[in-house]
Amino acid sequence: MKKILFSLSLLIVSSLVFVGCSKDDDPADNDLFVGTYNGRITYTNGGESKSNDNGKVTVIKTGSDYNFAFSDGIPDLNGVRFRKDGDNTVISIDEDEAKVIRITASKLSIGYAKDGAVWTADCNR
């Protein structure tokens, strides 16, 4: 009887784990994407240029906005809002600024231009 109860409990718990984990998570919905990503980061602004093949970007959620804190003296990107665009992607094109950020639980890609400055990141967690 104990083996049957144990097997049944194990089956129920594993079913809940599979149902609770989804690849369709969106950054606008939860904190799954918060954390530190490591990889190549760059920043250019006029004559200033910084890059690191082993840099870090820390993703922080504040309310419905996201902040991206870069290592190596690269200025942070703050107040980024995600628009649901299917597969965990934010695409925002303003009149004079281009912003593309793709974020998943394991990968962060940034191509972001604002006020003449350009940030890029190709990072993994």
Backbone as CSV, one residue per row, in Angstrom:
resi,resn,N_x,N_y,N_z,CA_x,CA_y,CA_z,C_x,C_y,C_z
1,MET,0.821,-1.195,0.000,0.000,0.000,0.000,0.864,1.259,0.000
2,LYS,1.972,1.225,0.769,2.861,2.380,0.833,3.494,2.656,-0.530
3,LYS,3.835,1.588,-1.260,4.432,1.750,-2.581,3.445,2.384,-3.554
4,ILE,2.185,2.021,-3.454,1.159,2.579,-4.342,0.962,4.059,-4.035
5,LEU,0.867,4.413,-2.743,0.712,5.819,-2.363,1.934,6.640,-2.777
6,PHE,3.117,6.078,-2.581,4.342,6.775,-2.979,4.375,6.996,-4.497
7,SER,4.029,5.972,-5.262,4.013,6.080,-6.726,2.974,7.096,-7.183
8,LEU,1.814,7.072,-6.584,0.761,8.019,-6.930,1.180,9.452,-6.586
9,SER,1.776,9.642,-5.419,2.261,10.972,-5.020,3.327,11.469,-5.965
10,LEU,4.249,10.602,-6.338,5.314,10.964,-7.267,4.749,11.358,-8.620
11,LEU,3.752,10.636,-9.094,3.114,10.941,-10.366,2.428,12.306,-10.324
12,ILE,1.738,12.596,-9.245,1.038,13.883,-9.100,2.029,15.033,-9.043
13,VAL,3.083,14.903,-8.255,4.085,15.966,-8.125,4.777,16.213,-9.463
14,SER,5.174,15.151,-10.155,5.853,15.339,-11.440,4.910,15.960,-12.461
15,SER,3.633,15.647,-12.418,2.661,16.268,-13.323,2.561,17.764,-13.056
16,LEU,2.536,18.151,-11.792,2.477,19.565,-11.442,3.724,20.312,-11.904
17,VAL,4.879,19.688,-11.799,6.121,20.324,-12.239,6.082,20.567,-13.739
18,PHE,5.661,19.591,-14.516,5.604,19.744,-15.970,4.580,20.786,-16.381
19,VAL,3.452,20.849,-15.715,2.425,21.830,-16.042,2.872,23.225,-15.640
20,GLY,3.573,23.360,-14.528,3.994,24.664,-14.026,5.140,25.280,-14.807
21,CYS,5.926,24.479,-15.506,7.051,24.982,-16.283,6.621,25.150,-17.719
22,SER,6.783,26.367,-18.251,6.339,26.631,-19.607,7.393,27.409,-20.367
23,LYS,7.589,27.074,-21.629,8.518,27.822,-22.477,7.850,29.053,-23.057
24,ASP,6.559,29.223,-22.808,5.836,30.358,-23.357,5.820,31.542,-22.405
25,ASP,6.696,31.542,-21.390,6.730,32.649,-20.451,7.147,33.925,-21.166
26,ASP,6.579,35.024,-20.756,6.884,36.312,-21.345,7.470,37.209,-20.269
27,PRO,8.484,38.011,-20.588,9.094,38.870,-19.581,8.101,39.798,-18.914
28,ALA,7.054,40.185,-19.617,6.079,41.092,-19.035,5.234,40.419,-17.963
29,ASP,5.262,39.090,-17.909,4.391,38.360,-17.004,5.035,37.901,-15.710
30,ASN,6.362,37.745,-15.664,6.957,37.186,-14.459,8.418,37.586,-14.318
31,ASP,9.070,37.042,-13.291,10.453,37.378,-12.982,11.436,36.302,-13.425
32,LEU,11.017,35.398,-14.292,11.876,34.319,-14.752,13.146,34.840,-15.409
33,PHE,13.084,36.014,-16.015,14.189,36.539,-16.798,15.127,37.437,-15.997
34,VAL,14.810,37.657,-14.738,15.648,38.462,-13.861,16.883,37.657,-13.481
35,GLY,18.052,38.306,-13.516,19.288,37.621,-13.158,20.452,38.145,-13.973
36,THR,21.573,37.457,-13.902,22.796,37.898,-14.574,23.087,37.015,-15.775
37,TYR,23.371,37.673,-16.885,23.732,37.014,-18.143,25.178,37.386,-18.448
38,ASN,25.957,36.443,-18.965,27.375,36.657,-19.248,27.649,36.480,-20.735
39,GLY,28.528,37.351,-21.264,28.897,37.235,-22.671,29.467,38.527,-23.207
40,ARG,29.399,38.707,-24.514,29.961,39.880,-25.185,29.026,41.071,-25.038
41,ILE,29.580,42.179,-24.537,28.834,43.430,-24.409,29.646,44.548,-25.045
42,THR,28.955,45.517,-25.651,29.632,46.678,-26.234,28.807,47.928,-25.984
43,TYR,29.509,49.065,-26.051,28.861,50.370,-25.912,29.661,51.381,-26.716
44,THR,28.987,52.170,-27.531,29.636,53.270,-28.248,28.772,54.516,-28.124
45,ASN,29.454,55.640,-27.984,28.786,56.927,-27.921,29.780,57.975,-28.406
46,GLY,29.620,58.389,-29.643,30.580,59.332,-30.217,31.949,58.685,-30.297
47,GLY,32.946,59.297,-29.675,34.302,58.750,-29.663,34.539,57.723,-28.575
48,GLU,33.588,57.577,-27.672,33.738,56.623,-26.571,33.316,55.228,-27.014
49,SER,34.138,54.228,-26.700,33.824,52.852,-27.069,34.317,51.918,-25.973
50,LYS,33.431,51.021,-25.525,33.788,50.035,-24.505,33.253,48.680,-24.945
51,SER,34.033,47.635,-24.683,33.552,46.290,-24.987,34.257,45.277,-24.105
52,ASN,33.623,44.129,-23.940,34.207,43.040,-23.170,33.574,41.731,-23.641
53,ASP,34.411,40.773,-24.019,33.908,39.467,-24.437,33.403,38.635,-23.258
54,ASN,33.791,39.010,-22.041,33.362,38.302,-20.829,32.622,39.239,-19.883
55,GLY,31.783,40.093,-20.438,31.045,41.062,-19.634,29.798,40.455,-19.013
56,LYS,29.113,41.274,-18.222,27.900,40.835,-17.528,26.807,41.876,-17.698
57,VAL,25.588,41.384,-17.829,24.407,42.239,-17.810,23.465,41.656,-16.771
58,THR,23.089,42.470,-15.795,22.147,42.040,-14.769,20.786,42.638,-15.090
59,VAL,19.779,41.776,-15.200,18.419,42.191,-15.512,17.655,42.335,-14.203
60,ILE,17.075,43.518,-14.010,16.349,43.841,-12.782,14.953,44.310,-13.164
61,LYS,13.936,43.775,-12.525,12.558,44.190,-12.795,12.079,45.106,-11.682
62,THR,11.565,46.275,-12.067,10.978,47.214,-11.114,9.589,47.573,-11.617
63,GLY,8.580,47.023,-10.971,7.207,47.222,-11.450,7.040,46.529,-12.784
64,SER,6.620,47.285,-13.796,6.479,46.701,-15.133,7.658,47.052,-16.026
65,ASP,8.661,47.747,-15.488,9.851,48.127,-16.244,11.018,47.203,-15.930
66,TYR,11.949,47.127,-16.873,13.167,46.362,-16.683,14.364,47.292,-16.781
67,ASN,15.364,47.042,-15.947,16.640,47.759,-15.989,17.721,46.755,-16.338
68,PHE,18.684,47.182,-17.153,19.790,46.343,-17.586,21.077,46.996,-17.095
69,ALA,21.696,46.406,-16.081,22.928,46.931,-15.479,24.122,46.225,-16.114
70,PHE,24.943,46.987,-16.838,26.104,46.452,-17.532,27.345,46.549,-16.654
71,SER,28.275,45.627,-16.852,29.573,45.690,-16.170,30.521,46.572,-16.978
72,ASP,31.738,46.719,-16.492,32.832,47.377,-17.211,32.598,48.854,-17.508
73,GLY,31.866,49.534,-16.650,31.679,50.969,-16.802,30.736,51.375,-17.915
74,ILE,29.994,50.429,-18.458,29.014,50.738,-19.496,27.757,51.261,-18.814
75,PRO,27.226,52.387,-19.280,26.017,52.923,-18.653,24.853,51.935,-18.720
76,ASP,24.012,51.989,-17.712,22.865,51.090,-17.631,21.741,51.558,-18.556
77,LEU,20.908,50.625,-18.946,19.656,50.926,-19.649,18.543,50.770,-18.629
78,ASN,17.788,51.826,-18.398,16.747,51.789,-17.378,15.384,52.105,-17.970
79,GLY,14.361,51.548,-17.355,12.985,51.862,-17.736,12.545,51.247,-19.052
80,VAL,13.064,50.069,-19.384,12.685,49.404,-20.626,11.372,48.662,-20.407
81,ARG,10.427,48.874,-21.301,9.138,48.183,-21.224,9.064,47.152,-22.326
82,PHE,8.551,45.991,-21.972,8.398,44.920,-22.933,6.996,44.932,-23.515
83,ARG,6.936,44.828,-24.820,5.675,44.668,-25.519,5.605,43.215,-25.960
84,LYS,4.516,42.548,-25.648,4.366,41.159,-26.060,4.415,41.099,-27.579
85,ASP,5.353,40.309,-28.081,5.503,40.173,-29.520,5.792,38.713,-29.847
86,GLY,4.988,37.835,-29.271,5.139,36.421,-29.567,6.118,35.733,-28.652
87,ASP,7.310,35.437,-29.157,8.250,34.547,-28.485,9.235,35.272,-27.572
88,ASN,8.735,35.890,-26.521,9.585,36.544,-25.512,10.479,37.617,-26.119
89,THR,9.954,38.389,-27.016,10.734,39.405,-27.718,10.125,40.765,-27.476
90,VAL,10.977,41.753,-27.313,10.508,43.131,-27.298,11.084,43.806,-28.531
91,ILE,10.223,44.445,-29.244,10.658,45.234,-30.395,9.953,46.567,-30.291
92,SER,10.725,47.623,-30.190,10.156,48.946,-30.082,10.926,49.867,-31.015
93,ILE,10.250,50.405,-31.981,10.899,51.332,-32.900,10.189,52.665,-32.776
94,ASP,10.901,53.653,-32.250,10.374,55.000,-32.113,10.792,55.819,-33.327
95,GLU,10.412,57.086,-33.341,10.736,57.939,-34.476,12.237,58.074,-34.701
96,ASP,13.004,58.243,-33.636,14.443,58.457,-33.807,15.300,57.462,-33.037
97,GLU,14.691,56.411,-32.514,15.443,55.432,-31.732,15.052,54.015,-32.146
98,ALA,16.017,53.139,-32.182,15.737,51.728,-32.488,16.127,50.896,-31.281
99,LYS,15.238,50.003,-30.887,15.481,49.171,-29.713,15.026,47.756,-30.011
100,VAL,15.919,46.819,-29.878,15.548,45.419,-30.008,16.192,44.668,-28.851
101,ILE,15.375,44.052,-28.028,15.866,43.236,-26.925,15.114,41.925,-26.967
102,ARG,15.855,40.857,-27.045,15.259,39.514,-26.987,15.799,38.853,-25.734
103,ILE,14.879,38.379,-24.914,15.288,37.792,-23.645,14.504,36.510,-23.405
104,THR,15.236,35.474,-23.029,14.628,34.211,-22.618,15.258,33.827,-21.288
105,ALA,14.875,32.697,-20.763,15.437,32.257,-19.492,16.930,31.998,-19.588
106,SER,17.445,31.715,-20.790,18.864,31.377,-20.918,19.659,32.297,-21.840
107,LYS,19.030,33.232,-22.551,19.744,34.067,-23.525,19.240,35.496,-23.499
108,LEU,20.174,36.430,-23.647,19.857,37.851,-23.721,20.575,38.439,-24.921
109,SER,19.820,39.060,-25.820,20.389,39.745,-26.978,19.878,41.176,-26.984
110,ILE,20.790,42.135,-27.084,20.416,43.544,-27.074,21.053,44.241,-28.262
111,GLY,20.273,45.038,-28.947,20.719,45.994,-29.939,19.886,47.236,-29.689
112,TYR,20.440,48.233,-29.035,19.655,49.337,-28.495,20.351,50.658,-28.797
113,ALA,19.683,51.552,-29.483,20.243,52.865,-29.807,19.367,53.942,-29.180
114,LYS,20.024,54.895,-28.512,19.291,55.976,-27.859,20.209,57.182,-27.713
115,ASP,19.745,58.330,-28.159,20.479,59.585,-28.021,21.910,59.487,-28.547
116,GLY,22.112,58.800,-29.660,23.439,58.680,-30.259,24.310,57.592,-29.671
117,ALA,23.874,56.940,-28.602,24.638,55.853,-27.979,24.055,54.516,-28.439
118,VAL,24.936,53.501,-28.510,24.502,52.167,-28.940,25.023,51.127,-27.955
119,TRP,24.109,50.299,-27.425,24.438,49.188,-26.549,24.180,47.888,-27.315
120,THR,25.062,46.912,-27.174,24.793,45.577,-27.708,25.193,44.548,-26.655
121,ALA,24.524,43.415,-26.713,24.857,42.300,-25.829,24.465,40.997,-26.499
122,ASP,25.317,40.012,-26.350,25.047,38.645,-26.771,25.484,37.757,-25.619
123,CYS,24.542,37.478,-24.725,24.887,36.847,-23.448,24.036,35.611,-23.180
124,ASN,24.580,34.723,-22.351,23.899,33.508,-21.919,23.907,33.424,-20.396
125,ARG,23.017,32.596,-19.881,22.997,32.392,-18.429,23.233,30.945,-18.144
